[in-house]
């Protein structure tokens, strides 16, 4: 039979190389009120139309089937039946009988780097098209020759559901009718230059499999009903710089585990953690990354799911319930967020369409030498839309109260952890990553603008100026900056035998010189109690009695020094061992008198801190603090 479609298009379709499968597939008008319908069914032995009831003719020995008939007799949304090699019959709507639905204005905003809710545009979305329920898929892969949706529903065969390219935007789209929630899927991407096939999870997936598996899942509509409207209204009016901010940093997977070492669900964690934090008097909890990640040993900092909560602790609605539970107790929730780098796992973002897409092509900019990871290309508009949308997603869809942005220094400097000859200066000859700086400024402007009362924290370890100053004055726009200098100098001082401290008071007196140049948080974080650094208690000198006395002194100094407070879990016990992310905090130690005494001290410090305005109201003003004797 002679086809009326362009033979080149047919051959490209059959070889898996056609950019726009709708040029061949679906119903096409023919002369004399006729229609030509073509379906590509690689898994079928035979096929037929349901209405009008008619057989489809196989074209040669290909997997392409065709029917010709009256246009008036063919429904606009028609169904196909086909028999597989196992003899079973299958019936479904033809995906290519449904229109493309992405709005051109949304595509243009994404391409311009200004679509800050791109998770509503891209990814998998349960929706209805022309009155038929199904899932709309959309993905950005500008250097692909063909992109297909693959899953159990098509035996992971990339020939079955090729997507349509949306002009020159690099976005591909397909609606698969009647596909339910909870279906595993990936994208099969063929590079247009090399022909290489890459199998990728969805960058915008909101649910991924429990590691070590890593496929995306078609999402279920959220059934969660928020009840924290009063909290959000009150948050919008808060002036966090002038209020008590006492943060308990938590790694959920090792804060507490079940009796057999299993991970606890977000809801169970919320009940137990909420009670604990309430008793201790902290105002906020900061979660180390709960974005999906494949490697437990990365603690969440090598993220592969920028829109997917980790399945270790449940589904997205479970995480929503976690946040709502803490809000009901009057506790804010901050998310540790990682826009600085991502892992090289082949199934995820790395060389997504066979090219350096999310990362810089130049390895001097695109690879992080310390962590073996890839650096986001902040100069690319679509990457900016991706990252900005991720930030807004967690604040908007999960009601997080703020973002702690990890490793900001690695984003700011082109020569971060690089030796001479391993980096290229910017256009002005400097070592600043100009596009990363611009991204961070836009990030802070937009999150503060659209998520009222939300706060951002920079983990920034250098003397970069104005990190926590407004962007209109040349700053980066963060709400707060971690005071890494205070942390380092204080721990060095406290680690010395008291008889020698008189010779090192400069470690303490240097801090107030710069204490008001930024809005500082004083962090005693997870980074200080791992990798042989010893626990906070074991950093202290002397015998056990002296260690505890020094540790109580350290905490009292932290709570009465200008700046907001942060303590990593286990610190409230005076934990002796370093943090082990594979085990629970040793809660049995709380029964020991000296350790229960540390907890009592923290309760008192938090109570005094919250109720004494001198300890928090003018934290960031030089005349709000006096050092009586230098």
C-alpha positions in Angstrom: 0.0 0.0 0.0 1.3 3.4 -0.9 1.4 5.9 2.0 0.4 9.5 1.6 2.7 10.7 4.3 6.2 11.9 3.4 8.3 8.7 3.0 11.2 10.4 4.7 9.0 11.0 7.8 7.8 7.4 7.8 11.3 6.1 7.7 12.4 8.4 10.4 9.5 7.4 12.6 10.2 3.7 12.0 13.9 4.2 12.9 13.0 6.2 16.0 14.3 9.5 14.7 11.2 11.6 13.9 11.1 15.0 15.7 7.3 15.3 15.3 5.5 11.9 15.2 2.2 13.6 14.5 3.3 14.2 10.9 2.7 10.5 10.4 0.6 9.3 13.3 -3.0 10.0 14.1 -5.8 10.9 11.7 -5.0 13.0 8.6 -7.5 14.4 6.1 -7.5 13.0 2.6 -9.3 13.9 -0.6 -13.0 13.3 -1.0 -14.0 13.6 2.6 -11.8 10.7 3.5 -9.3 10.2 6.4 -6.1 8.3 6.7 -5.4 7.0 10.2 -2.0 5.6 11.1 -0.9 4.0 14.4 2.6 2.8 15.3 2.1 -0.4 17.4 5.4 -2.2 17.9 3.9 -4.7 20.4 0.9 -5.6 18.2 0.3 -8.6 16.0 -2.9 -7.2 14.6 -4.9 -4.0 15.2 -8.4 -2.6 14.6 -10.6 0.4 15.2 -13.3 0.1 17.8 -15.6 2.7 16.1 -16.2 2.3 13.3 -15.3 -1.3 13.7 -12.7 -2.0 11.2 -9.3 -3.7 10.8 -6.1 -1.8 10.4 -3.7 -2.9 7.7 -0.1 -3.5 8.6 2.3 -1.6 6.2 4.7 -4.1 4.9 6.6 -5.8 7.7 6.8 -2.6 9.8 4.9 -1.9 13.0 2.9 0.8 11.3 -0.8 0.2 10.8 -3.2 2.2 8.6 -6.9 2.6 8.0 -8.7 4.7 5.3 -12.3 5.6 5.5 -15.0 8.2 5.8 -13.9 11.2 7.9 -17.5 11.5 9.1 -17.5 8.0 10.5 -14.4 8.5 12.7 -14.9 9.9 16.2 -12.6 12.8 17.1 -11.2 10.7 19.9 -11.1 7.2 18.6 -10.1 3.9 20.3 -7.8 1.2 19.1 -7.7 -2.5 19.9 -4.7 -4.6 19.3 -3.5 -8.1 20.0 -0.1 -8.7 21.4 2.3 -11.6 20.8 0.9 -13.3 23.9 -2.6 -13.3 22.4 -4.0 -10.8 24.9 -6.1 -8.0 23.5 -5.6 -4.4 24.6 -7.8 -1.3 24.1 -7.1 2.4 24.5 -7.5 5.8 23.0 -4.9 6.8 20.5 -2.6 9.4 22.2 -2.1 11.1 18.8 -5.9 11.9 18.6 -5.4 14.4 21.4 -4.0 18.0 21.0 -0.9 19.5 22.4 -2.0 21.6 25.4 1.1 23.5 26.7 0.5 27.2 26.4 3.0 29.0 24.2 3.3 31.8 26.7 4.4 29.3 29.4 6.9 27.9 27.0 8.3 31.3 26.2 8.6 32.2 29.9 10.4 29.0 30.6 12.8 29.6 27.8 13.4 33.2 29.0 14.3 31.9 32.5 11.4 33.6 34.2 8.9 30.7 34.7 9.2 30.2 38.4 6.5 27.6 38.6 7.8 25.4 35.8 6.7 22.4 37.8 3.2 23.2 36.6 4.5 23.1 33.0 6.9 20.3 32.8 6.9 16.8 34.4 4.0 14.4 34.6 0.6 15.7 35.5 -2.7 13.9 35.9 -5.2 15.8 33.9 -8.1 15.5 31.5 -7.8 16.3 27.8 -11.0 16.6 25.6 -12.9 15.0 28.5 -10.6 12.0 28.9 -8.5 11.4 32.0 -4.8 10.6 31.6 -1.3 12.0 32.2 0.4 14.8 30.3 4.2 14.5 30.1 6.6 17.3 29.2 10.3 17.4 29.3 13.1 19.8 28.2 15.7 18.1 26.0 16.8 20.6 23.3 19.5 18.4 21.7 17.3 15.3 21.3 16.3 13.9 18.0 13.5 12.0 19.6 12.1 11.6 23.1 9.7 8.9 24.2 7.8 8.1 27.4 8.6 4.5 28.5 7.2 2.4 31.4 5.6 -0.8 32.3 2.5 0.2 30.3 4.5 -0.1 27.1 7.1 -2.7 28.2 9.7 0.1 28.3 9.7 0.3 24.5 10.7 3.7 23.2 9.0 3.1 19.9 5.5 3.1 21.4 5.0 6.7 22.8 7.3 9.2 21.0 6.7 12.8 22.1 6.1 15.9 20.0 8.7 18.7 19.9 7.3 22.2 20.7 9.0 24.3 18.1 12.6 25.3 18.9 12.0 25.5 22.6 13.5 22.1 23.3 10.3 21.0 25.1 8.7 17.7 24.2 5.1 16.9 25.1 2.7 13.9 25.0 -0.7 13.2 26.6 -1.3 9.5 27.3 -5.0 8.9 27.9 -6.2 6.6 30.7 -2.8 6.2 32.3 -3.4 6.0 36.0 -1.4 7.4 38.9 1.4 5.3 40.4 2.8 4.1 37.0 6.5 3.8 36.7 8.0 5.8 33.8 11.2 7.3 32.4 12.2 9.2 29.3 14.2 7.6 26.4 16.2 10.3 24.7 18.0 9.9 21.4 20.7 12.5 20.8 20.4 14.2 17.5 24.1 14.3 16.8 25.4 10.9 18.0 22.3 8.8 18.0 23.1 7.8 21.6 20.1 6.6 23.6 19.9 7.7 27.2 17.3 6.5 29.8 16.4 9.3 32.3 14.2 9.9 35.2 12.0 13.0 35.0 13.8 16.1 36.3 10.4 17.5 37.4 9.1 14.2 38.9 7.3 14.7 42.2 7.6 11.1 43.2 10.5 8.7 42.6 11.0 5.1 43.6 12.5 4.2 46.9 16.3 3.9 46.5 18.2 2.0 45.1 15.4 2.0 42.4 15.1 5.3 40.7 12.2 5.4 38.1 9.7 8.3 38.3 6.0 7.6 39.1 3.0 9.3 37.7 1.7 11.4 40.5 -1.5 11.1 42.6 -3.5 14.2 43.2 -2.8 15.5 46.7 -5.5 14.6 49.2 -3.9 16.7 52.0 -6.0 19.6 53.5 -3.8 22.3 55.0 -4.9 23.7 58.3 -2.0 26.2 58.9 -3.6 29.4 57.5 -3.2 31.2 60.8 0.4 30.2 61.0 1.1 31.5 57.5 -0.7 34.8 58.2 1.2 35.4 61.3 4.5 34.4 59.6 3.9 37.1 56.9 3.9 39.8 59.6 7.0 38.5 61.4 10.3 40.5 61.4 12.7 37.6 61.9 15.7 39.8 62.3 14.2 41.3 65.5 12.7 38.1 66.9 14.1 35.0 68.6 15.3 32.4 66.1 16.6 29.2 67.7 17.0 26.3 65.2 17.3 22.6 65.8 19.1 21.0 62.9 17.9 17.5 62.0 18.8 14.6 59.7 15.5 12.8 59.7 16.9 9.4 58.7 19.1 9.3 61.8 17.2 11.4 64.3 15.2 8.3 65.3 14.6 5.0 63.6 12.3 2.1 64.3 13.1 -0.9 66.5 14.6 -2.8 63.6 16.6 0.1 62.2 13.9 1.0 59.7 13.1 4.6 58.6 10.1 6.2 60.2 7.3 7.9 58.3 7.2 11.7 58.1 4.0 11.6 60.2 5.4 9.6 63.0 8.6 11.7 63.0 6.4 14.8 63.2 4.7 13.6 66.4 8.0 12.6 68.1 10.2 15.5 66.8 7.5 18.1 67.5 7.2 17.0 71.1 10.9 17.0 71.6 11.5 20.4 70.0 8.6 21.9 71.9 10.0 20.6 75.2 13.4 22.1 74.4 12.0 25.4 73.4 13.4 25.8 69.8 11.5 28.0 67.5 12.4 26.2 64.3 13.5 22.9 62.9 16.0 22.8 59.9 15.8 19.6 57.9 18.9 18.4 56.2 17.9 17.7 52.5 14.8 15.6 52.2 14.8 16.0 48.4 15.3 12.6 46.8 18.8 11.3 46.6 20.3 7.9 45.8 23.1 7.6 48.3 22.5 7.6 52.1 26.1 8.6 52.7 25.6 11.9 50.9 23.1 12.9 53.7 20.9 14.3 50.9 23.4 16.8 49.6 23.7 14.9 46.2 20.2 15.4 45.1 18.5 13.8 42.1 14.9 14.8 42.8 14.6 18.6 43.0 10.8 18.3 43.2 10.5 14.9 44.9 10.5 14.3 48.7 12.6 11.3 49.5 10.5 8.1 49.7 12.6 6.9 52.7 9.9 8.5 54.9 6.8 8.3 52.9 4.9 10.1 50.1 4.5 13.9 49.4 1.3 14.1 51.5 3.2 12.6 54.5 5.7 15.4 54.2 2.9 18.0 54.0 1.5 16.5 57.2 4.9 16.7 58.9 5.1 20.5 58.2 1.5 21.1 59.2 2.0 19.2 62.5 5.0 21.3 63.4 3.2 24.5 62.4 0.3 23.5 64.7 2.8 23.3 67.6 4.2 26.8 66.7 7.4 25.4 65.2 8.8 26.7 61.9 10.3 24.3 59.4 13.4 25.2 57.2 14.6 23.1 54.3 18.2 22.5 53.4 18.3 23.1 49.6 21.2 22.4 47.3 21.3 24.5 44.1 25.1 24.4 43.9 25.8 21.0 42.4 24.3 17.6 41.5 25.6 14.1 41.2 26.8 12.4 38.1 24.4 9.5 38.3 23.7 8.5 34.7 19.9 8.2 35.2 19.5 11.7 36.5 20.4 15.2 35.3 24.0 14.6 34.1 24.3 15.0 30.3 20.6 14.8 30.2 20.1 14.7 26.4 23.6 13.6 25.6 25.0 17.0 26.1 26.0 19.2 29.1 22.5 20.6 29.6 22.0 21.4 33.3 25.7 21.6 33.9 28.4 23.8 32.3 30.1 22.2 29.3 33.5 23.5 30.4 34.8 21.1 33.1 36.7 24.1 34.7 33.2 25.4 35.6 31.1 22.3 35.3 32.8 19.9 37.7 33.3 20.3 41.4 36.7 19.0 42.3 36.0 18.3 46.0 32.7 16.4 45.7 32.9 14.7 42.4 29.7 16.4 41.3 28.5 18.7 38.5 27.9 22.5 38.8 24.6 24.0 37.5 24.9 26.2 34.4 23.5 29.4 35.9 23.8 31.2 32.6 21.2 29.0 31.0 17.7 30.4 31.2 16.0 27.1 31.4 18.3 26.0 34.2 17.4 29.2 36.1 13.7 28.4 35.6 14.3 24.9 36.9 16.1 26.0 40.1 13.9 28.9 40.8 10.8 26.7 40.4 12.3 24.1 42.8 12.8 26.8 45.5 9.2 28.0 45.0 7.9 24.5 44.9 9.0 23.6 48.4 7.9 26.9 49.9 4.5 26.9 48.1 3.5 23.3 47.9 4.9 22.1 51.2 4.7 25.4 53.3 8.3 25.3 54.3 9.2 28.6 56.1 12.6 29.0 54.6 15.5 27.6 52.7 19.0 27.1 53.9 21.1 27.3 50.7 24.0 24.9 50.8 27.6 25.7 49.7 27.0 29.3 48.6 30.7 30.0 48.4 31.2 27.2 45.8 28.6 29.0 43.7 30.1 32.5 44.0 33.7 31.8 43.1 35.1 30.4 39.8 38.3 29.4 41.6 36.6 27.6 44.5 38.8 24.6 45.4 40.7 25.1 42.2 44.4 25.8 41.7 45.8 28.3 39.2 45.3 27.0 35.7 42.1 25.1 36.7 39.7 28.0 36.3 39.0 30.7 33.8 38.4 34.4 34.8 35.1 36.1 34.1 34.7 38.8 31.4 36.1 41.4 33.8 39.1 39.2 34.7 37.8 38.4 38.2 37.1 35.1 40.0 33.4 35.8 40.6 30.8 33.6 38.9 28.6 36.5 37.7 25.7 34.4 36.5 25.5 32.6 39.9 25.6 35.9 41.7 22.7 37.1 39.6 20.8 33.9 40.2 21.1 34.1 43.9 19.9 37.7 43.9 16.9 36.8 41.8 16.2 33.8 44.1 16.1 35.9 47.2 14.0 38.7 45.6 11.4 36.2 44.3 11.1 33.9 47.3 10.7 36.9 49.7 8.3 38.5 47.3 5.9 35.7 46.7 6.2 33.6 49.9 5.4 36.1 52.5 7.5 35.8 55.7 9.8 33.1 54.3 13.5 33.4 55.1 16.7 32.3 53.4 20.0 31.3 54.9 23.4 31.3 53.2 26.0 28.8 54.2 28.8 31.0 53.1 32.3 30.6 54.5 34.2 33.5 53.1 34.4 37.3 53.5 32.1 37.9 50.5 30.5 41.3 51.4 26.7 41.9 51.9 25.5 38.4 51.7 22.5 39.3 53.9 22.0 42.8 52.6 19.3 43.8 50.1 19.9 43.4 46.5 19.0 47.0 45.7 22.1 48.0 47.7 24.4 45.5 46.0 23.8 42.6 48.4 22.9 39.0 47.7 19.6 39.4 49.5 19.7 36.5 51.9 17.9 36.9 55.2 20.8 35.5 57.2 24.3 34.2 56.8 25.9 31.4 58.8 28.8 32.8 60.9 31.4 30.2 60.1 34.2 32.4 61.6 32.5 32.6 65.0 32.0 28.8 64.9 35.6 28.1 64.1 37.2 30.5 66.5 34.9 29.6 69.3 35.5 25.9 69.0 39.3 26.4 68.8 39.2 28.6 71.9 37.0 26.2 73.8 39.2 23.2 72.8 42.2 24.7 74.6 43.0 23.9 78.2 41.7 26.8 80.4 45.2 27.5 81.6 46.2 28.5 78.0 43.0 30.4 77.0 44.3 33.7 78.4 46.8 33.8 75.5 44.0 33.3 72.9 41.3 35.7 73.9 41.7 37.3 70.5 39.8 34.3 69.1 36.8 35.7 71.0 37.3 39.4 70.8 37.8 39.4 67.0 34.2 38.3 66.5 32.4 41.5 67.6 34.5 43.5 65.1 32.5 42.0 62.2 29.5 40.6 64.1 27.1 43.3 62.7 28.3 43.4 59.1 25.8 40.6 58.3 22.7 39.1 59.8 24.4 36.2 61.4 23.3 32.7 62.6 25.7 31.0 65.0 25.9 27.4 63.8 27.1 24.4 65.7 26.0 22.1 62.8 26.4 18.6 61.6 29.6 19.5 59.8 31.4 20.0 63.1 30.7 16.5 64.5 31.7 14.1 61.7 34.8 12.9 59.8 37.1 12.7 62.8 36.3 16.1 64.1 34.8 14.6 67.3 31.5 15.5 69.0 31.0 18.9 70.5 31.5 17.4 74.0 34.7 15.6 73.1 36.2 18.8 71.6 36.2 20.1 75.2 39.3 19.6 77.4 39.7 17.9 80.7 38.1 15.0 82.4 34.4 14.1 82.0 33.2 16.6 84.6 35.3 19.3 83.0 34.1 18.4 79.5 30.5 18.8 80.5 31.2 22.1 82.3 33.0 23.4 79.3 30.2 22.2 77.0 27.6 24.0 79.1 29.7 27.1 78.9 29.9 26.9 75.1 26.1 26.6 74.8 25.6 29.5 77.3 28.1 31.6 75.3 26.3 30.8 72.0 22.9 31.7 73.3 24.0 35.1 74.7 26.2 36.1 71.8 24.6 38.4 69.1 23.2 36.2 66.3 20.5 33.6 65.8 21.2 30.1 67.2 21.6 26.7 65.5 22.4 23.4 67.2 22.6 20.0 65.5 20.7 17.0 67.0 22.5 15.1 69.6 24.1 18.2 71.0 21.3 18.5 73.5 22.5 15.2 75.0 26.1 16.1 75.1 26.6 13.1 72.8 30.1 11.6 73.1 30.3 9.8 69.8 30.4 11.5 66.5 27.2 11.6 64.5 26.5 8.4 62.6 24.0 8.9 59.8 23.2 5.1 59.8 22.0 5.0 63.4 19.5 6.9 65.7 20.7 9.5 68.1 21.5 7.5 71.3 18.4 8.6 73.2 19.1 6.2 76.1 21.8 8.6 77.2 19.2 11.2 78.2 18.7 9.2 81.4 22.2 10.1 82.6 22.3 13.0 85.0 24.9 15.1 83.3 23.2 14.7 79.9 19.8 15.5 81.2 21.4 18.5 82.8 22.5 19.7 79.3 18.9 19.3 78.1 17.7 21.3 81.1 20.2 24.0 80.3 19.0 24.3 76.7 15.4 24.5 77.9 16.4 27.4 80.2 18.5 29.1 77.5 15.7 29.0 75.0 13.2 30.3 77.5 15.4 33.2 78.6 16.4 33.9 74.9 12.7 34.1 73.9 11.6 36.2 76.8 14.5 38.6 77.0 14.3 41.1 74.2 17.9 42.2 74.7 19.0 38.8 73.6 17.3 38.9 70.2 15.7 42.2 69.3 18.8 44.0 68.2 20.9 41.0 67.2 22.2 42.7 64.1 22.8 46.2 65.4 26.2 47.2 66.8 24.7 49.4 69.6 22.6 46.4 70.7 25.6 44.7 72.3 28.5 45.8 74.5 31.6 43.9 75.4 32.4 45.3 78.8 36.0 44.3 79.1 38.2 43.4 76.2 
